[in-house]
């Protein structure tokens, strides 16, 4: 290709057509000014700091070096914590550790924040701000999984080594056995748990019910040991899978409650500081930083959850940003009133001001829902609330009252259809789940007034009497 032969041309083209090489070949010395040269050893420059990065350590964030890649992930984590006031100096934080990359990175980042707070505390003269405490919780599910008890014991020993290495400050490891946490004080907890799961015929429902039992166990550990925050390692990939699976299951109304940074439905608020971090980046960080994980403890999803996970994995191969797009779309849904840290939980004035400024818009548009499903804690929509009112006004049996309190998804996938199996399911339910159903019913005086308009409900004795008829 030739230009008009002007001597002022600086484009690197050829002045005359007779100088153009055959077969479209272009001289390397002239092309070098138009392209980025790659060294012979394959090393590239970090686009952020300019440092060379090795080809065997590519990062998903555009070829960042290890330091910048790690700083990028930690920046997302810290922004989520500070913008939503997840952790304050007076808090006692429990980190749920499953052995996977997400929970391992969450534990590492919380530890680094604690170390920085400890250094600031030691360097401060007045030492006005305390250092928040950190504990680690692991749930032993060997009784209902294919993993042997010996493998779990070895995993717990290695987890103890990991926690011990993250000191100072010292962190305590809490190991909760699933059947013991759900059936405290029972000698046949393992048999009760197996029988309870056996009454659930749907594979997806059994998988979801196990997740609910796991949360009950974590809440029990947090309450018994004085923790006021529960940190989960749910990342962008986990939340994206939940968005699609919840939509398929018909949980669209309650979906906004599960995609926020904070979930205050529980007695110990749950926070998700890794919500903006994809799982592939967390796995790569564990590999590059040498963070130990327990891969054989991975809990593979089944049913609809497993299909959605495989579907998203294939989408990621085509476009790595698909997961983030799904989560960002779900973010536009209006959150509920409990998707924030309760004001009474925070004694830090600056943190409260930051939270009011960051969440003022969401608070004005938040949805208020008084009735939650006793199984999955999903808020009931208007049709489910009307159905609950109708059932309770007809003097139902205990089984009917409990089923009416549950959401539509739990009725379809978790609660058995046969009356005999449902009676077995109801009799084997963990006590914390039954207590939640009673608390939900007795706490909602407005619902009791609507159901019994002619009855005065000023005394707690009458409220308990009405609730005792249902549970």
C-alpha positions in Angstrom: 0.0 0.0 0.0 1.4 3.4 -1.0 0.5 7.0 -0.1 0.9 10.0 -2.3 4.6 10.1 -1.8 4.6 13.1 0.5 7.9 13.4 2.4 6.0 14.4 5.6 4.2 11.1 5.9 5.0 9.5 9.3 2.6 6.5 9.1 5.3 4.0 8.2 3.8 3.2 4.8 5.8 2.9 1.6 6.6 6.0 -0.5 6.2 4.1 -3.8 4.3 1.0 -4.9 7.5 -0.5 -6.4 9.1 -0.7 -2.9 6.2 -2.7 -1.4 7.3 -6.3 -0.8 5.6 -9.2 -2.3 2.9 -11.3 -0.5 2.0 -8.3 1.7 5.1 -8.6 3.9 6.0 -5.6 5.9 9.4 -4.6 7.3 9.7 -5.3 11.0 11.5 -2.1 11.8 8.6 0.0 10.5 5.9 -2.2 12.1 7.6 -2.0 15.5 6.4 1.6 15.9 2.8 0.5 15.5 2.7 -2.6 17.8 3.7 -3.5 21.3 6.7 -5.8 21.3 6.7 -8.9 23.4 10.0 -10.1 25.0 11.3 -13.4 23.9 10.8 -14.9 27.4 7.1 -14.2 27.2 7.0 -11.7 30.1 4.6 -8.8 29.9 4.3 -5.6 31.8 1.6 -5.0 34.4 -0.8 -2.3 33.1 -1.1 -0.8 36.6 2.4 -0.5 38.0 4.6 -1.4 35.0 6.3 -4.3 36.6 7.0 -7.4 34.5 4.8 -10.4 35.1 5.7 -14.0 34.5 3.6 -15.8 31.8 2.9 -18.6 34.3 1.1 -16.2 36.6 -1.6 -14.6 34.5 -4.3 -12.8 36.3 -7.9 -12.5 35.1 -7.7 -8.7 35.7 -5.9 -7.9 32.4 -2.5 -9.4 33.2 -1.9 -7.6 36.6 1.2 -8.6 38.5 0.7 -10.5 41.8 0.9 -7.5 44.0 -1.6 -5.4 42.0 -3.9 -8.4 41.5 -3.9 -9.1 45.2 -4.4 -5.4 46.0 -7.4 -5.3 43.6 -9.1 -8.2 45.3 -8.4 -6.8 48.8 -9.7 -3.4 47.6 -13.0 -4.9 46.7 -13.2 -6.7 50.0 -12.4 -3.6 52.0 -14.8 -1.4 50.1 -17.6 -3.8 50.8 -16.7 -3.9 54.5 -16.4 -0.1 55.0 -19.2 1.0 52.7 -21.7 -1.2 54.5 -20.2 -1.0 58.0 -19.9 -4.7 58.3 -17.2 -4.7 61.0 -16.7 -2.1 63.7 -14.0 -1.9 66.4 -16.3 -3.3 69.1 -17.5 -6.3 67.1 -16.7 -10.0 67.6 -16.6 -11.6 64.2 -17.1 -15.3 63.3 -15.8 -16.4 59.9 -17.5 -19.5 58.5 -14.7 -21.7 57.0 -15.7 -24.5 54.6 -12.3 -25.3 53.3 -12.8 -23.8 49.8 -10.9 -20.9 48.2 -13.7 -18.3 49.0 -13.8 -18.9 52.7 -10.0 -19.2 52.8 -9.6 -15.7 51.2 -12.3 -14.3 53.5 -10.4 -15.5 56.6 -7.1 -14.2 55.3 -8.5 -10.7 54.5 -10.3 -10.5 57.8 -7.1 -11.5 59.5 -5.2 -8.7 57.7 -7.8 -6.1 58.7 -7.5 -7.3 62.3 -3.7 -7.1 62.2 -3.9 -3.5 60.9 -6.3 -2.6 63.6 -4.0 -4.1 66.2 -1.1 -2.1 64.9 -3.1 1.1 65.0 -4.2 0.2 68.6 -0.6 -0.4 69.7 0.6 2.9 68.1 -2.3 5.0 69.5 -1.7 6.9 72.8 -5.2 6.9 74.1 -6.1 3.5 72.6 -9.7 4.6 72.3 -10.7 2.2 69.5 -10.6 -1.5 70.5 -9.6 -4.3 68.1 -12.4 -6.5 66.9 -12.2 -10.1 67.7 -12.2 -13.0 65.2 -13.2 -16.6 65.5 -13.4 -19.4 62.9 -16.3 -21.9 62.6 -16.3 -25.2 60.7 -19.4 -27.5 60.4 -18.8 -31.3 60.4 -21.2 -32.9 58.0 -19.6 -36.3 57.8 -22.8 -38.0 59.1 -24.7 -37.2 55.9 -21.9 -37.0 53.3 -19.6 -39.4 51.5 -16.6 -38.1 53.3 -15.3 -40.5 56.0 -14.8 -39.4 59.6 -11.1 -40.0 59.4 -10.9 -37.6 56.4 -12.9 -35.0 58.3 -10.7 -35.3 61.4 -7.6 -34.8 59.3 -9.2 -31.8 57.6 -10.0 -30.3 61.1 -6.4 -30.8 62.2 -5.2 -29.0 59.1 -7.7 -26.2 59.6 -6.5 -25.9 63.1 -2.9 -25.4 61.8 -4.2 -22.7 59.4 -6.0 -20.8 62.2 -2.9 -21.2 64.4 -0.7 -19.6 61.8 -3.0 -16.6 61.6 -1.8 -15.3 64.9 -1.4 -12.9 66.6 -4.1 -11.9 67.3 -5.2 -15.3 68.5 -8.3 -16.8 66.9 -10.4 -19.6 68.3 -11.6 -22.5 66.1 -15.1 -23.8 66.7 -16.0 -27.1 65.2 -19.8 -27.8 65.2 -21.2 -31.2 64.4 -24.3 -30.8 62.2 -26.5 -33.3 64.1 -25.4 -32.0 67.5 -26.1 -28.4 66.6 -29.5 -29.1 65.2 -30.6 -31.7 67.8 -28.8 -30.5 70.9 -29.3 -32.7 73.9 -30.5 -35.7 71.9 -28.6 -39.0 72.0 -29.9 -40.1 68.6 -29.1 -36.9 66.6 -27.5 -38.8 63.7 -30.5 -41.0 63.3 -32.9 -38.1 63.6 -31.0 -36.1 60.9 -30.9 -39.1 58.5 -34.6 -39.7 59.1 -35.4 -36.0 58.5 -33.5 -35.9 55.2 -35.1 -39.2 54.2 -38.6 -37.6 54.3 -37.6 -35.0 51.7 -38.1 -36.7 48.3 -36.9 -33.8 46.1 -33.1 -33.7 45.4 -33.0 -29.9 45.1 -35.1 -29.5 48.3 -32.8 -31.8 50.2 -29.8 -29.7 49.0 -31.5 -26.5 50.0 -32.6 -27.9 53.4 -29.0 -28.9 54.2 -27.9 -25.3 53.5 -30.6 -24.1 56.0 -29.4 -26.5 58.6 -25.8 -25.3 58.1 -26.9 -21.8 58.8 -28.7 -22.8 62.0 -25.5 -24.5 63.1 -23.4 -21.4 62.4 -25.9 -19.2 64.2 -25.8 -21.5 67.3 -22.0 -21.3 67.4 -22.1 -17.6 67.1 -24.7 -17.1 69.8 -23.1 -19.5 72.3 -19.7 -17.9 72.0 -20.7 -14.2 72.0 -20.2 -13.3 68.3 -22.3 -10.5 66.8 -21.2 -10.9 63.2 -21.1 -13.9 60.9 -18.9 -13.6 57.8 -19.7 -15.9 54.9 -17.4 -16.4 51.9 -20.1 -16.3 49.3 -18.6 -14.7 46.2 -20.0 -13.4 42.9 -20.1 -16.8 41.4 -22.1 -18.3 44.3 -24.6 -15.4 44.2 -25.0 -15.6 40.5 -25.9 -19.3 40.7 -28.4 -18.5 43.5 -30.0 -15.7 41.4 -30.7 -18.1 38.5 -31.7 -21.1 40.7 -34.0 -19.0 42.9 -35.7 -17.6 39.8 -36.2 -21.2 38.5 -37.7 -22.2 41.9 -40.2 -19.4 42.0 -38.4 -17.4 44.7 -38.4 -14.1 42.8 -40.1 -12.1 45.6 -37.5 -13.1 48.2 -34.5 -12.9 45.8 -33.6 -9.3 46.8 -33.0 -10.5 50.4 -30.3 -12.9 49.3 -28.1 -10.7 47.0 -27.3 -7.8 49.4 -24.1 -7.2 51.3 -25.9 -7.6 54.7 -28.6 -10.1 55.8 -30.1 -9.0 59.1 -32.9 -11.6 59.3 -30.9 -13.7 61.7 -30.2 -13.1 65.3 -26.5 -12.7 64.4 -26.4 -10.6 61.2 -24.7 -12.2 58.2 -22.3 -10.2 56.0 -20.9 -11.0 52.5 -17.6 -9.0 52.0 -16.6 -11.1 48.9 -19.8 -10.4 47.0 -17.9 -8.6 44.3 -15.1 -11.1 43.9 -15.4 -14.0 41.3 -14.5 -17.5 42.4 -11.8 -17.9 39.6 -9.9 -14.9 41.0 -10.2 -16.2 44.6 -8.9 -19.6 43.5 -6.0 -18.0 41.6 -5.1 -15.9 44.7 -5.0 -19.0 46.8 -2.7 -20.6 44.3 -0.4 -17.7 43.9 -0.3 -16.8 47.7 0.1 -20.4 48.7 -3.1 -20.4 50.8 -4.1 -23.9 51.9 -7.5 -25.2 51.1 -9.4 -28.4 51.6 -10.6 -29.4 48.2 -12.1 -32.8 49.2 -14.5 -31.0 51.5 -16.2 -29.3 48.6 -20.0 -29.8 48.7 -21.1 -30.4 45.1 -24.6 -29.1 44.4 -27.3 -31.4 43.2 -30.6 -31.1 41.4 -31.5 -27.6 40.0 -28.5 -26.1 41.9 -26.1 -28.4 40.2 -27.6 -27.8 36.7 -27.4 -24.1 37.2 -23.8 -24.3 38.4 -22.8 -26.3 35.3 -24.7 -23.9 33.1 -22.9 -20.8 34.5 -19.5 -22.6 34.2 -20.1 -22.9 30.4 -21.2 -19.3 30.2 -18.0 -18.3 31.9 -15.9 -19.9 29.2 -17.6 -17.7 26.6 -17.6 -14.5 28.6 -15.9 -14.3 32.0 -18.0 -11.3 33.0 -21.3 -13.1 32.8 -21.5 -13.8 36.6 -20.9 -10.1 37.4 -23.6 -9.1 34.9 -26.1 -11.4 36.6 -25.3 -10.1 40.1 -25.4 -6.5 38.9 -28.8 -7.1 37.4 -30.1 -8.6 40.6 -28.7 -5.6 42.6 -31.4 -3.4 41.0 -34.2 -5.2 42.9 -35.5 -3.3 45.9 -34.0 -4.7 49.1 -35.9 -5.5 52.3 -35.8 -3.5 55.5 -33.6 -6.2 57.2 -30.8 -5.9 54.6 -28.7 -3.7 56.8 -26.9 -3.8 60.1 -29.3 -2.9 62.9 -28.6 0.5 64.4 -28.6 -0.9 67.9 -25.8 -3.2 66.9 -23.3 -0.4 66.2 -21.6 1.8 68.7 -19.3 3.4 66.2 -20.7 6.9 65.3 -18.6 7.3 62.2 -19.6 3.9 60.9 -23.3 4.7 61.6 -22.9 8.0 59.6 -21.2 6.1 56.7 -24.0 3.6 56.7 -26.7 6.2 56.7 -25.1 8.0 53.8 -24.5 4.9 51.7 -27.8 3.2 52.3 -30.2 6.2 52.6 -31.6 5.6 49.1 -32.1 1.9 49.7 -33.8 2.5 53.1 -36.4 4.8 51.6 -37.3 2.2 49.0 -36.9 -0.9 51.1 -39.7 -3.5 51.4 -41.1 -4.2 54.9 -42.2 -7.8 55.5 -43.2 -9.1 58.9 -43.6 -12.8 58.1 -40.7 -15.0 57.3 -40.7 -18.7 56.3 -39.6 -20.8 59.3 -37.5 -23.1 57.1 -35.6 -20.8 54.8 -36.4 -17.4 56.3 -37.6 -16.1 53.0 -40.2 -13.3 53.3 -43.7 -14.2 52.3 -45.3 -12.3 49.5 -48.9 -11.0 49.5 -50.6 -14.1 48.2 -48.7 -16.3 50.7 -49.6 -13.9 53.5 -53.3 -14.0 52.6 -53.2 -17.8 52.4 -51.6 -17.9 55.9 -54.3 -15.6 57.3 -57.0 -17.9 55.8 -55.5 -21.1 57.2 -54.9 -19.7 60.7 -58.5 -18.4 60.9 -59.9 -21.9 60.3 -58.4 -23.4 63.5 -55.8 -25.6 61.7 -53.8 -28.5 63.1 -50.2 -28.0 64.0 -49.1 -29.6 60.7 -51.3 -27.3 58.7 -50.3 -24.2 60.6 -46.6 -24.9 60.1 -47.1 -25.6 56.4 -49.0 -22.3 56.1 -46.1 -20.4 57.6 -43.7 -21.8 55.0 -43.1 -20.2 51.6 -44.4 -21.6 48.4 -41.0 -22.9 47.3 -40.5 -24.9 50.6 -44.0 -26.3 50.3 -43.2 -27.7 46.9 -39.6 -28.9 47.3 -38.9 -29.5 51.0 -42.2 -30.3 52.8 -43.4 -33.8 52.0 -46.8 -34.2 50.2 -48.0 -37.3 52.0 -49.6 -36.7 55.3 -47.7 -39.5 57.0 -44.3 -38.4 55.8 -45.2 -34.8 56.7 -46.0 -35.9 60.3 -42.6 -37.6 60.4 -40.9 -34.5 59.0 -42.7 -32.2 61.5 -41.8 -34.4 64.4 -38.1 -34.5 63.4 -37.6 -30.8 62.8 -34.8 -29.2 64.8 -35.9 -27.3 67.8 -34.4 -24.0 66.6 -36.5 -24.2 63.5 -39.7 -24.8 65.6 -38.8 -22.0 67.9 -38.4 -19.7 65.0 -41.9 -20.6 63.8 -43.3 -19.8 67.2 -41.4 -16.6 67.5 -42.6 -15.4 64.1 -46.2 -16.2 65.0 -46.2 -14.7 68.5 -44.2 -11.6 67.5 -46.7 -10.4 64.8 -49.5 -9.0 66.9 -50.9 -7.2 63.8 -51.5 -10.6 62.2 -53.2 -12.0 65.3 -55.5 -8.9 65.3 -56.4 -9.5 61.7 -57.1 -13.2 62.2 -59.1 -12.6 65.5 -60.5 -9.1 65.1 -62.9 -9.5 68.1 -60.3 -10.7 70.6 -58.2 -8.3 72.7 -54.5 -9.3 72.4 -53.0 -7.0 75.0 -51.7 -9.7 77.2 -48.8 -12.1 76.3 -50.7 -15.0 77.9 -53.4 -14.9 75.3 -50.9 -14.6 72.5 -49.0 -17.7 73.8 -52.4 -19.5 74.1 -53.2 -18.8 70.4 -49.7 -19.8 69.2 -49.8 -23.0 71.3 -52.8 -24.1 69.3 -50.7 -24.0 66.1 -47.4 -25.4 67.3 
